[in-house]
Amino acid sequence: MTILDKIVANTEKEVAERKAQVATSTLENSAYFERETYSLKDYLVLPEKSGIIAEVKKQSPSKGIINDKVTVEEVGQGYFEAGASAISVLTDLEFFGGKMEYLTSVREVVEIPVLRKDFIVDEYQLLEAKAIGADVILLIAACLEPKRLEELAKFAKSLGLEVLMEVHNKEELDRSLNPYLDVVGVNNRNLKTFDVSIQTSLDLAEFIPNEFRKISESGLKDAETIVDLKKGGFEGFLIGETFMKTENPAQALQQLISEIKTLEK
């Protein structure tokens, strides 16, 4: 059983438990459920923004604890003020040390799109995402059959949420594209070996239809790489560990944005 299989199995178990505890009507009556969401598609390309989706990520299965010294509120607000186009918040507790409350805490201090970064397998999680203040949800092609992925994407859109679909290779991309997606992300990390190669994004760029925004995920550390990916057609860059492993994640983001601007002059 791969780490992805373990995460999905645990997610299904936890969702079943939460369904038994919190009715969908309770989620639908939350303060955030009727709010108008921010558009990731739009914010990625705003001239005054960076295209960077900065991630609040305290730990990971491969690296263990990354940063448990900072609060999600200070990181989220710092990212917002530094010029992030959006913020990604991990809500999986077992493997990533996340909580749904973290996303709500970030939502309260920022005015940009917030992505619920989790392993979505059920419509109930989409209702949760809307209820806790998310604007965007993640669907991972590696752990969803194409028909199921499309069903979840369609339901997310009906709630006013945007959809980021993540792929790791051309096979996943070809079988999973559907009209309910907004953004397609290429994860540069091989799920089997955990090796990271930016070439994965560059190789897949031409196969992603232009109707979708393109973002690159994992292993993004320096301005040169971001500029190369921009030239390759990417408009968004999901970065977490690079920032979170520093004492001041927002300052690290600000520094990277400054370096990118310098290279692009």
DOTI-628554 format. One record per atom (N, C-alpha, C, O): y, x, z negated. Coordinates in steps of 0.2 Angstrom, whole numbers, padded with zeros to 4 digits, always signed. Each point is the difference from the previous one (the first is absolute). Layout:
DOTI-628554
YXZ/...
END
This chain:
DOTI-628554
-0006+0004+0000/+0006-0004+0000/+0006+0004+0000/+0001+0005-0004/+0004-0006+0009/+0006+0004+0000/+0005-0002-0005/-0001-0005-0003/+0006+0009+0002/+0005-0002-0005/+0004-0007+0003/+0001-0004-0005/-0001+0003+0011/+0003-0006+0003/-0004-0006-0002/+0002-0005-0002/-0009+0006+0003/-0005-0005-0002/+0001-0002-0007/+0000-0006-0002/+0001+0011-0003/+0000-0001-0007/+0007-0004-0002/+0000-0005-0004/+0005+0007+0008/+0007-0003-0002/-0001-0007+0003/+0003-0005-0004/-0005+0003+0009/-0001-0007+0003/-0004-0004-0004/+0002-0006-0002/-0008+0009-0001/-0004-0004-0004/+0003-0002-0007/-0001-0005-0002/+0005+0010+0000/+0003-0001-0007/+0006-0005+0001/+0001-0004-0004/+0002+0004+0010/+0006-0004+0002/-0003-0007+0000/+0003-0005-0003/-0008+0004+0006/-0003-0007+0001/-0002-0003-0007/+0001-0006-0001/-0004+0010-0003/-0002-0002-0007/+0007-0002-0004/+0000-0005-0003/+0005+0009+0003/+0006-0001-0003/+0004-0006+0002/+0002-0004-0004/-0002+0003+0011/+0003-0006+0003/-0004-0006-0003/+0004-0005-0002/-0010+0005+0002/-0004-0006-0002/+0002-0002-0008/+0000-0005-0002/+0001+0011-0002/+0002-0001-0007/+0007-0003+0000/+0001-0005-0005/+0003+0007+0009/+0007-0002-0001/+0001-0008+0003/+0003-0004-0003/-0007+0003+0008/-0001-0007+0002/-0002-0005-0005/+0003-0006-0001/-0007+0008-0003/-0003-0004-0006/+0006-0001-0005/-0001-0004-0004/+0005+0009+0003/+0005+0000-0005/+0007-0003+0002/+0003-0003-0004/-0001+0004+0010/+0006-0002+0002/+0000-0005+0006/-0003+0002+0006/+0005-0008-0006/-0001-0005+0005/+0005+0002+0006/+0006+0003-0001/-0007-0005+0007/+0004+0002+0006/+0007-0004-0001/+0005+0002+0002/-0006-0008-0006/+0007-0004-0001/+0004+0004-0004/+0007-0001+0000/-0009+0005-0005/+0004+0004-0004/+0003+0005+0004/+0006+0001-0001/-0009+0002+0005/+0003+0005+0005/+0005-0003+0004/+0006+0003+0001/-0007-0008+0002/+0005-0004+0004/+0006-0002-0004/+0005-0001+0004/-0005+0000-0010/+0005-0002-0004/+0004+0006-0003/+0005-0001-0004/-0006+0007+0006/+0003+0006-0003/+0007+0000+0003/+0002-0003+0005/+0002+0007-0009/+0007+0000+0002/+0001+0004+0007/+0005-0002+0003/-0009+0006-0001/+0001+0004+0006/-0003-0004+0006/+0001+0002+0006/-0005-0007-0007/-0004-0003+0006/+0004-0003+0005/-0002+0001+0006/+0008-0003-0007/+0004-0003+0005/+0006+0004+0003/+0003-0002+0004/-0003+0008-0007/+0005+0005+0002/-0001+0002+0007/-0005+0000+0003/+0011+0001+0001/+0000+0003+0007/-0002+0007-0001/+0004+0004-0003/-0009-0002+0007/-0002+0007+0000/+0004+0005+0004/+0004-0002+0005/-0004+0008-0006/+0003+0005+0004/-0004+0002+0005/-0007+0000-0001/+0009+0002+0007/-0004+0002+0006/-0001+0007+0000/+0005+0004+0001/-0011-0001-0002/-0002+0007+0001/+0002+0002+0008/+0002+0005+0001/-0004-0009+0003/+0001+0001+0007/+0008+0002+0002/+0001+0005+0003/+0003-0009-0007/+0007+0001+0001/+0002+0006-0004/+0004+0004+0003/-0006-0003-0009/+0003+0005-0004/-0002+0007+0002/+0003+0005-0001/-0009-0004+0004/-0002+0006+0003/+0004+0003+0005/+0001+0006+0000/+0003-0010+0003/+0004+0003+0006/+0008-0001-0001/+0004+0001+0004/-0002-0003-0010/+0007-0001-0002/+0003+0007+0000/-0003+0005-0002/+0008-0004+0006/+0004+0007+0001/+0001+0004-0007/-0001+0006+0000/+0003-0010-0005/+0001+0003-0006/-0006+0002-0005/+0001+0002-0005/-0007-0004+0008/-0006+0001-0004/-0004+0006+0003/+0002+0002+0005/-0007+0000-0009/-0004+0006+0002/-0006-0001+0004/-0003+0004+0003/+0001-0011-0003/-0007-0001+0003/-0006+0002-0005/-0006-0001+0002/+0008+0003-0008/-0005+0002-0005/-0002-0005-0005/+0005-0004-0003/-0011+0002+0003/-0003-0004-0005/-0002+0004-0006/-0005+0003+0001/+0009-0003-0006/-0002+0004-0006/-0004-0003-0005/+0001-0006-0001/-0007+0009-0001/-0005-0003-0004/+0000+0002-0007/+0001+0006-0002/-0001-0011-0002/-0001+0000-0007/-0008+0001-0002/-0004-0005+0001/+0002+0011-0002/-0007+0001+0000/-0002+0005-0006/+0002+0006+0000/-0004-0009-0006/-0002+0004-0006/-0006+0005+0001/+0000+0005-0003/-0005-0008+0006/-0006+0004+0001/-0004-0002+0006/+0002-0005+0003/-0007+0009-0001/-0004-0002+0005/-0008+0002-0001/-0001+0004-0004/-0004-0007+0008/-0007+0002-0002/-0001+0008+0002/-0004+0003-0003/+0008+0000+0008/-0001+0007+0002/+0003+0005-0005/-0002+0005-0001/+0008-0007-0001/+0005+0004-0004/+0000-0001-0007/+0003+0004-0004/-0006-0010+0001/+0001-0001-0007/+0007-0002-0001/+0004-0003+0004/-0001+0005-0010/+0007-0002-0002/+0004+0004+0004/+0000+0006+0000/+0005-0009+0003/+0005+0003+0004/+0007+0001-0004/+0003+0005-0001/-0001-0011-0002/+0006+0000-0004/+0000-0006-0005/+0001-0005+0003/-0002+0006-0009/+0000-0005-0005/+0006+0000-0005/+0000-0003-0005/+0005+0007+0007/+0005+0002-0004/+0006-0005+0001/+0005+0000-0004/-0004-0003+0010/+0005-0003+0002/-0001-0008+0000/-0006-0002+0001/+0011-0002-0001/-0001-0007+0000/+0001-0003+0007/+0003+0003+0004/-0007-0008-0002/+0001-0003+0007/+0007-0002+0001/+0002+0000+0006/+0001-0003-0011/+0007-0002+0001/+0005+0006+0002/+0004-0001+0005/-0005+0006-0008/+0005+0006+0001/-0002+0003+0007/+0005+0002+0004/-0011-0002-0002/-0002+0003+0006/+0002-0005+0006/+0003+0002+0005/-0004-0008-0006/+0001-0005+0005/+0008+0000+0001/+0002+0000+0006/+0002-0001-0011/+0007+0000+0001/+0003+0007+0003/+0004+0000+0004/-0007+0005-0006/+0001+0007+0003/-0001+0000+0007/+0004+0003+0004/-0010-0005-0002/-0002+0000+0007/+0005-0004+0004/+0003+0002+0006/-0001-0008-0008/+0005-0005+0003/+0007+0004+0001/+0002-0001+0005/+0000+0004-0010/+0007+0003+0000/+0000+0006+0004/+0005+0002+0003/-0011+0001-0002/-0001+0006+0004/+0000-0001+0008/+0001+0004+0004/-0003-0010-0003/+0000-0002+0007/-0006-0002+0003/-0001+0000+0006/-0004-0002-0010/-0007-0002+0003/+0001-0007+0004/+0004-0004-0002/-0008+0004+0007/+0000-0007+0004/-0003-0005-0004/+0001-0006+0001/-0006+0008-0005/-0005-0005-0003/-0003+0004-0006/+0000+0006+0000/-0003-0010-0004/-0004+0003-0006/-0007-0003+0000/-0001-0006+0001/-0004+0011-0002/-0007-0002+0000/-0002+0000-0007/+0001+0005-0004/-0004-0010+0001/-0003+0000-0007/-0007-0001+0000/-0002-0005+0002/-0002+0010-0005/-0007-0001-0001/-0001-0005-0006/+0003+0000-0005/-0007-0005+0007/-0002-0005-0006/-0007+0000-0002/-0002-0004-0004/-0002+0008+0007/-0007+0001-0002/+0000+0004-0007/+0002+0006+0000/-0005-0008-0005/+0000+0003-0006/-0006+0005-0001/+0001+0006-0002/-0007-0008+0004/-0006+0004-0001/+0000+0007+0003/-0002+0005-0003/+0005-0005+0009/-0001+0006+0004/+0007+0004+0001/+0000+0006+0001/+0005-0010-0002/+0007+0003+0002/+0005-0001-0006/+0006+0002+0000/-0008-0005-0006/+0004+0000-0005/+0006-0005+0001/+0005+0001-0004/-0006-0006+0008/+0006-0004+0002/-0001-0007-0004/-0005-0001-0003/+0010-0003+0003/+0000-0006-0003/+0005-0005+0005/+0005+0003+0003/-0007-0009-0003/+0005-0005+0003/+0007+0000-0003/+0005-0001+0003/-0005+0002-0010/+0006+0000-0003/+0005+0005+0002/+0006+0000+0000/-0009+0006+0003/+0004+0005+0002/+0004-0002+0006/+0006+0002+0001/-0009-0006+0004/+0003-0002+0006/+0006-0005-0002/+0006+0001+0002/-0007-0005-0007/+0005-0005-0002/+0006+0004-0003/+0006-0001+0001/-0008+0007-0005/+0005+0004-0003/+0005+0003+0005/+0006+0001-0001/-0009+0001+0007/+0003+0004+0005/+0004-0006+0004/+0006+0002+0001/-0009-0007+0000/+0004-0006+0004/+0007-0001-0004/+0005-0002+0003/-0005+0002-0009/+0006-0002-0004/+0005+0005+0000/+0006-0002-0001/-0007+0008+0004/+0005+0005+0000/+0002+0003+0007/+0004+0004+0000/-0007-0007+0005/+0001+0002+0007/+0002-0006+0004/-0002-0005-0001/+0005+0007+0007/+0002-0005+0005/-0002+0002+0007/+0003+0000+0005/-0010+0002-0005/-0003+0002+0006/-0007-0003+0000/-0002-0002-0005/-0002+0003+0011/-0007-0003-0001/-0004+0004-0004/+0000+0006-0001/-0005-0010-0003/-0005+0003-0004/-0007-0002+0003/-0001-0006+0001/-0003+0011-0001/-0007-0001+0003/-0004+0000-0006/+0000+0005-0004/-0005-0010+0004/-0005+0000-0005/-0006+0004+0003/-0003-0002+0005/+0002+0008-0007/-0005+0005+0002/-0006-0001-0004/-0001+0002-0006/-0004-0006+0009/-0006-0001-0003/-0006-0002+0005/+0002+0001+0006/-0008-0002-0008/-0005-0001+0004/-0001-0008+0001/-0004-0003-0004/+0007+0000+0009/+0000-0007+0000/-0006-0002+0004/-0002+0002+0005/-0002-0007-0009/-0006-0003+0003/+0000-0007+0000/-0005-0003+0002/+0010+0000-0005/+0000-0007-0002/+0007-0003+0001/+0005+0003-0002/-0005-0010+0004/+0007-0003+0000/+0003-0001-0006/+0007+0000-0001/-0010+0000-0005/+0002+0000-0006/+0005+0006-0002/+0005-0001-0003/-0007+0007+0006/+0004+0005-0001/+0007+0000+0003/+0005+0003-0002/-0005-0007+0008/+0006-0001+0003/+0005-0005-0003/+0006+0001-0001/-0009-0006-0003/+0004-0004-0004/+0003+0004-0006/+0006-0001-0002/-0010+0005-0001/+0002+0005-0005/+0006+0004+0002/+0005+0001-0003/-0006+0002+0009/+0005+0004+0003/+0007-0003+0001/+0005+0003-0002/-0005-0009+0004/+0006-0004+0001/+0003-0002-0007/+0006+0000-0001/-0011-0001-0004/+0002-0002-0006/+0004+0005-0004/+0004-0001-0005/-0006+0008+0006/+0002+0005-0004/+0006+0004+0003/+0003+0004-0002/-0001-0007+0008/+0006+0002+0003/-0001+0005+0006/+0005+0003+0002/-0011-0002+0001/-0001+0004+0006/+0003-0003+0006/+0001-0006+0001/+0001+0010+0004/+0002-0002+0006/-0005+0001+0006/+0000-0003+0005/-0004+0008-0007/-0005+0003+0005/-0007+0001-0003/+0000+0002-0006/-0005-0003+0010/-0007+0001-0003/-0003+0005+0005/+0001+0000+0006/-0006+0003-0009/-0004+0005+0004/-0007-0003+0001/-0004-0003-0004/+0002+0004+0011/-0007-0002+0002/-0004+0006+0003/+0003+0003+0004/-0008-0001-0007/-0003+0006+0002/-0006-0001+0005/-0005-0003-0002/+0005+0005+0008/-0005-0002+0005/-0007+0003-0002/-0005-0003+0002/+0005+0008-0006/-0006+0004-0001/-0004-0005-0005/-0006+0001-0001/+0009-0005-0003/-0004-0004-0004/+0000-0008+0001/-0002-0004-0004/+0004+0002+0010/+0001-0007+0002/-0003-0001+0007/+0002+0004+0005/-0006-0009-0004/-0002-0001+0007/+0006-0003+0004/+0004-0003-0003/-0004+0004+0009/+0006-0002+0004/+0002-0007-0001/+0006-0002-0001/-0011-0003+0001/+0001-0007-0001/+0003-0001-0006/+0005-0004-0001/-0007+0007-0005/+0002-0001-0006/+0007+0003-0001/+0004-0003-0003/-0003+0008+0006/+0007+0004+0000/+0005-0005+0003/+0006-0001-0003/-0008-0002+0008/+0005-0005+0004/+0001-0006-0004/+0006-0002-0001/-0011+0000-0003/+0001-0006-0004/+0005+0001-0006/+0004-0004-0001/-0005+0010-0002/+0004+0002-0005/+0008+0001+0002/+0004-0002-0003/-0004+0005+0009/+0007+0002+0003/+0004-0007+0001/+0005+0000-0001/-0009-0005+0004/+0003-0006+0002/+0002-0004-0007/+0006-0003+0000/-0010+0004-0005/+0002-0004-0006/+0006+0004-0003/+0004-0004-0003/-0004+0010+0003/+0006+0004-0003/+0006-0002+0004/+0005-0001-0004/-0005+0000+0010/+0006-0002+0004/+0002-0007-0002/+0006-0001+0000/-0011-0003-0001/+0002-0007-0002/+0004+0000-0007/+0003-0005-0001/-0004+0010-0003/+0003+0001-0006/+0007+0003+0000/+0004+0001-0004/-0002+0002+0010/+0006+0003+0001/-0001+0008-0001/+0005+0003+0000/-0011-0001-0001/-0001+0007-0001/-0001+0004+0007/-0003-0003+0004/+0005+0009-0004/-0001+0004+0006/-0007+0004-0001/-0002+0001-0006/-0001+0001+0011/-0006+0003+0000/+0000+0007+0003/+0001+0001+0006/-0004+0004-0010/-0001+0007+0002/-0007+0001+0000/-0004-0001-0005/+0001+0002+0011/-0007+0001+0001/-0001+0008+0001/+0004+0003+0003/-0009-0001-0007/-0001+0008+0000/-0007+0001+0003/-0005-0003-0001/+0006+0008+0006/-0006+0003+0003/-0001+0007+0000/+0005+0004-0002/-0011-0002+0003/-0002+0008-0001/-0002+0003+0007/+0000+0006+0001/-0001-0011+0004/-0003+0003+0006/+0001-0005+0006/+0002-0006-0002/-0003+0007+0008/+0001-0004+0005/-0004-0006+0000/+0001-0006+0002/-0007+0007-0004/-0005-0006+0000/+0002-0005-0005/+0000-0006+0002/+0003+0008-0008/+0003-0005-0004/+0006-0004+0003/+0000-0006-0001/+0004+0010+0004/+0006-0003+0003/-0002-0005+0006/+0003-0005+0000/-0007+0007+0004/-0002-0004+0006/-0003-0007-0002/+0001-0005+0003/-0005+0006-0009/-0004-0007-0002/+0004-0004-0004/-0001-0006-0001/+0007+0009-0002/+0003-0004-0005/+0007-0003+0001/+0003-0003-0003/+0000+0005+0009/+0007-0002+0002/-0001-0008+0001/-0004-0002+0003/+0010-0001-0006/+0000-0007+0001/+0008-0002+0000/+0004+0004-0003/-0003-0010+0005/+0008-0002+0000/+0003-0001-0006/+0006-0001+0000/-0009+0001-0006/+0003-0001-0006/+0002+0006-0004/+0002+0000-0006/-0003+0006+0009/+0002+0006-0003/+0008+0002+0002/+0002-0003+0005/+0001+0006-0010/+0007+0003+0001/+0000+0007+0001/+0004+0003+0004/-0008+0001-0008/+0000+0007+0000/-0007+0003+0000/-0004-0003-0003/+0003+0008+0007/-0006+0003+0000/+0001+0007-0003/+0004+0004+0003/-0008-0002-0008/+0000+0006-0003/-0006+0004+0002/-0006-0002+0000/+0007+0009+0001/-0006+0004+0001/+0000+0005-0006/+0004+0003-0002/-0010-0004-0001/-0002+0004-0006/-0003+0007+0002/-0005+0000+0003/+0009+0005-0004/-0002+0007+0002/-0006+0003-0004/-0003+0005+0001/+0001-0009-0006/-0006+0002-0005/-0006-0003+0002/-0001-0006+0001/-0004+0011+0001/-0007-0002+0001/-0003-0003-0006/-0001+0004-0005/-0001-0010+0005/-0003-0003-0006/-0006+0002-0002/-0002+0000-0006/-0002+0004+0010/-0006+0003-0001/+0000+0007-0003/-0003+0001-0005/+0008+0003+0007/+0000+0006-0002/+0007+0002-0004/+0000+0004-0004/+0005-0009+0004/+0006+0000-0003/+0004+0006+0003/+0006+0002-0003/-0008+0001+0009/+0004+0005+0003/+0006-0004+0003/+0000-0006+0002/+0006+0009-0001/+0006-0003+0003/+0002+0004+0006/+0001+0006+0000/+0000-0010+0005/+0003+0004+0007/+0005-0005+0003/-0001-0006+0001/+0007+0009-0001/+0006-0004+0003/-0002-0002+0008/+0003-0004+0003/-0007+0008+0000/-0002-0001+0007/-0003-0007+0001/+0001-0002+0005/-0004+0000-0010/-0003-0007+0000/+0006-0005+0002/-0001-0004+0005/+0007+0004-0008/+0005-0004+0002/+0002+0001+0007/+0001-0004+0004/+0000+0011-0002/+0003+0001+0006/-0005-0002+0006/+0002-0002+0005/-0008+0003-0006/-0005-0002+0005/-0001-0008+0001/-0001-0002+0005/+0003-0002-0011/-0001-0007+0001/+0007-0004+0002/+0000-0005+0002/+0005+0009-0002/+0007-0003+0001/+0000-0004+0007/+0003-0006+0000/-0005+0009+0005/+0000-0003+0007/-0004-0007+0000/+0001-0004+0005/-0006+0003-0009/-0004-0005+0000/+0002-0006-0004/-0003-0006+0000/+0008+0007-0004/+0003-0006-0004/+0005-0003+0004/+0005+0003+0002/-0006-0010+0000/+0005-0004+0004/+0007+0001-0003/+0001+0000-0006/+0004+0000+0010/+0007+0000-0002/+0003-0006-0004/+0005+0001-0003/-0009-0006+0003/+0002-0006-0003/+0000+0001-0008/+0003-0004-0004/-0007+0009+0002/-0001+0002-0007/+0004+0006-0002/+0000+0005+0004/+0003-0005-0010/+0003+0006-0002/-0006+0005-0002/-0005-0002-0002/+0006+0009+0003/-0005+0004-0001/+0002+0005-0006/+0006+0002-0001/-0011-0002-0004/+0002+0005-0006/-0006+0005-0001/-0006-0002+0002/+0008+0007-0004/-0005+0005-0002/-0001+0001-0007/+0005+0000-0004/-0011+0001+0001/-0002+0000-0007/-0004+0006-0002/-0005+0002+0004/+0006+0000-0010/-0004+0006-0003/+0002+0007+0003/+0000+0001+0006/+0000+0003-0011/+0001+0007+0002/+0007+0002+0003/+0001+0006+0003/+0004-0010-0004/+0007+0001+0003/+0004+0004-0006/+0001-0003-0005/+0000+0009+0007/+0003+0005-0006/+0007+0003+0002/+0004+0001-0004/-0003+0000+0011/+0006+0003+0002/+0004-0003+0005/-0003-0004+0004/+0009+0006-0003/+0005-0003+0005/-0002+0001+0007/+0000-0004+0004/-0003+0010-0003/-0002+0002+0007/-0006-0005+0003/+0000-0002+0005/-0004+0000-0010/-0006-0005+0002/+0003-0007+0002/-0002-0003+0004/+0007+0001-0009/+0003-0006+0002/+0004-0001+0006/-0001-0004+0004/+0004+0010-0002/+0004+0000+0006/-0005+0000+0006/+0001-0003+0005/-0007+0007-0005/-0005+0000+0005/-0003-0007+0001/-0001-0003+0005/+0000-0001-0011/-0003-0007+0001/+0005-0004+0003/-0002-0005+0003/+0009+0005-0005/+0005-0004+0003/+0000+0001+0008/+0000-0005+0004/-0001+0011-0002/+0000+0002+0007/-0006-0003+0003/-0001-0002+0006/-0005+0001-0010/-0006-0003+0002/+0000-0008+0000/-0005-0003+0002/+0011+0000-0004/+0000-0007+0001/+0000-0004-0007/+0000-0006+0000/-0001+0010-0005/+0000-0003-0007/+0007-0001-0003/+0004+0003+0001/-0004-0009-0004/+0007-0003-0003/-0001+0000-0008/+0006+0000-0003/-0012+0001+0001/+0000-0001-0008/-0005+0006-0002/-0005+0002+0003/+0006-0001-0010/-0004+0006-0003/-0001-0002-0007/+0004+0000-0004/-0011-0001+0003/-0002-0002-0007/-0001+0006-0004/-0005+0004+0001/+0009-0002-0006/-0001+0006-0004/+0000-0002-0008/+0004-0003-0002/-0009+0006-0001/+0000-0001-0007/-0001+0006-0004/+0004+0002-0004/-0010+0001+0005/-0002+0006-0004/+0005+0005+0000/+0002+0004-0005/+0001-0002+0011/+0005+0005+0001/+0006-0001-0005/+0002+0005-0003/+0000-0011+0002/+0005-0002-0005/-0002+0000-0007/+0003+0003-0004/-0009-0007+0003/-0002-0001-0007/-0002+0006-0004/+0000+0000-0006/-0002+0005+0010/-0003+0006-0004/+0006+0004-0002/-0001+0005-0004/+0007-0007+0005/+0006+0004-0003/+0003-0004-0006/-0002-0005-0001/+0006+0009-0002/+0003-0003-0007/+0005-0006+0002/+0001-0004-0004/+0002+0005+0010/+0005-0005+0002/-0002-0003+0007/+0003+0003+0005/-0007-0008-0004/-0002-0002+0006/+0006-0002+0005/+0000+0002+0006/+0005-0005-0009/+0006-0002+0004/+0003+0006+0003/+0003+0000+0006/-0002+0005-0010/+0004+0006+0002/-0004+0003+0006/+0003+0003+0004/-0010-0003-0005/-0004+0003+0005/+0001-0004+0007/+0000+0003+0005/+0000-0009-0005/+0001-0005+0006/+0007+0002+0003/+0001+0001+0006/+0004-0001-0011/+0007+0002+0003/+0000+0007+0003/+0004+0000+0005/-0007+0005-0007/+0000+0006+0003/-0004+0000+0006/+0003+0003+0005/-0008-0007-0004/-0004+0000+0006/+0005-0004+0006/+0000+0002+0005/+0003-0007-0007/+0004-0004+0004/+0006+0005+0003/+0001+0000+0006/+0002+0004-0011/+0005+0005+0002/-0003+0005+0005/+0004+0002+0005/-0010+0000-0006/-0003+0005+0005/-0001-0003+0007/+0000+0004+0005/-0002-0010-0005/-0002-0003+0006/+0007-0001+0004/+0000+0002+0006/+0005-0004-0009/+0007-0001+0003/+0002+0007+0003/+0003+0000+0005/-0004+0005-0009/+0002+0007+0002/-0004+0002+0007/+0003+0002+0004/-0009-0004-0004/-0004+0002+0006/+0002-0004+0006/-0001+0002+0006/+0003-0008-0007/+0001-0005+0005/+0007+0001+0003/+0002-0003+0005/+0002+0007-0008/+0007+0001+0002/+0000+0004+0007/+0006+0001+0003/
END
